[in-house]
Amino acid sequence: MAAAGCVLFVLLQGARMTARYLSPAINDQDALSLTVAPLAGVEANIYNDIWNAVICQSLHPGVKLEEIALSEIYGVSRTVIRKVLVIMEQEGVVSLPLNRGAYVALPSPRDALELCEVVSAMCAYIVGKLADQPGNITSEQREKLALHVRAEKEAGELHTIRRLHMEHGTLLALIYGNLVLAAQLERATSRLALALSAYQGVTGNISTVEYTTGLNQLIFDGKKAEALQTVTAAVDRARKSMRFGAADGSINLKAILGKG
């Protein structure tokens, strides 16, 4: 196996989970309802392994995904690998430039800012709807949110906490009951995670479990304005944490040093 293939093998083995979600509150049926094209067997394993490695930042934006190496890792044809990669491209996680192979998607700075706006708007809509009628949230759904909170309390690693915060938004969307909106939010938050991986300059701004528990309680209490402010402020912190350099990696030293 080539050197690049060996590296990819190690990264995917380290991320091997087969499950798509960390949160015990989101089950396999939820996962199937949110994917562009439901997969099973080895195809689902390939998808989940790559997705987990990307979201956990084992595979960074712009990294090439060698199809030959993937074929060797999973013992399947490149046709199977390509099928999975095409689905992931549709979800914005993988980029497939014409005749240039496959890469982990790299959102542009403009994409990153627009994703913040989209995620903020979708989360605000969902949270607002839930807070408008908290009595419609069933005891079973409240238990799911409590189960998710317990998972966050047990998480100690930065990327795990970030993933669980992403999944909390998806869980709220599922509880609201709009599967189309839930799927769109999950894709947007996944792409936002890629953008943060590429551009985040400050990593100490990740919300703690108090954010999740506080937001849940505001929804339960019907405090819509405060809930909206909480969720939009969280996305705004993520936006402010990103740092964008020159697209080609160049810098203007005269401008920076005040000599221009």
Rosetta blueprint (number, residue, H / E / L):
1 M L
2 A L
3 A H
4 A H
5 G H
6 C H
7 V H
8 L H
9 F H
10 V H
11 L H
12 L H
13 Q H
14 G H
15 A H
16 R L
17 M L
18 T L
19 A L
20 R L
21 Y L
22 L L
23 S L
24 P L
25 A L
26 I L
27 N L
28 D H
29 Q H
30 D H
31 A H
32 L H
33 S H
34 L H
35 T L
36 V L
37 A L
38 P L
39 L L
40 A L
41 G H
42 V H
43 E H
44 A H
45 N H
46 I H
47 Y H
48 N H
49 D H
50 I H
51 W H
52 N H
53 A H
54 V H
55 I H
56 C L
57 Q L
58 S L
59 L L
60 H L
61 P L
62 G L
63 V L
64 K E
65 L L
66 E L
67 E H
68 I H
69 A H
70 L H
71 S H
72 E H
73 I H
74 Y H
75 G L
76 V L
77 S L
78 R H
79 T H
80 V H
81 I H
82 R H
83 K H
84 V H
85 L H
86 V H
87 I H
88 M H
89 E H
90 Q H
91 E L
92 G L
93 V L
94 V E
95 S E
96 L L
97 P L
98 L L
99 N L
100 R L
101 G L
102 A L
103 Y E
104 V E
105 A L
106 L L
107 P L
108 S L
109 P H
110 R H
111 D H
112 A H
113 L H
114 E H
115 L H
116 C H
117 E H
118 V H
119 V H
120 S H
121 A H
122 M H
123 C H
124 A H
125 Y H
126 I H
127 V H
128 G H
129 K H
130 L H
131 A H
132 D H
133 Q L
134 P H
135 G H
136 N H
137 I L
138 T L
139 S H
140 E H
141 Q H
142 R H
143 E H
144 K H
145 L H
146 A H
147 L H
148 H H
149 V H
150 R H
151 A H
152 E H
153 K H
154 E H
155 A L
156 G L
157 E L
158 L H
159 H H
160 T H
161 I H
162 R H
163 R H
164 L H
165 H H
166 M H
167 E H
168 H H
169 G H
170 T H
171 L H
172 L H
173 A H
174 L H
175 I H
176 Y H
177 G L
178 N L
179 L H
180 V H
181 L H
182 A H
183 A H
184 Q H
185 L H
186 E H
187 R H
188 A H
189 T H
190 S H
191 R H
192 L H
193 A H
194 L H
195 A H
196 L H
197 S H
198 A H
199 Y H
200 Q E
201 G L
202 V L
203 T L
204 G L
205 N L
206 I L
207 S L
208 T L
209 V H
210 E H
211 Y H
212 T H
213 T H
214 G H
215 L H
216 N H
217 Q H
218 L H
219 I H
220 F H
221 D L
222 G L
223 K L
224 K H
225 A H
226 E H
227 A H
228 L H
229 Q H
230 T H
231 V H
232 T H
233 A H
234 A H
235 V H
236 D H
237 R H
238 A H
239 R H
240 K H
241 S L
242 M E
243 R L
244 F L
245 G L
246 A L
247 A L
248 D L
249 G L
250 S L
251 I L
252 N L
253 L H
254 K H
255 A H
256 I H
257 L H
258 G L
259 K L
260 G L
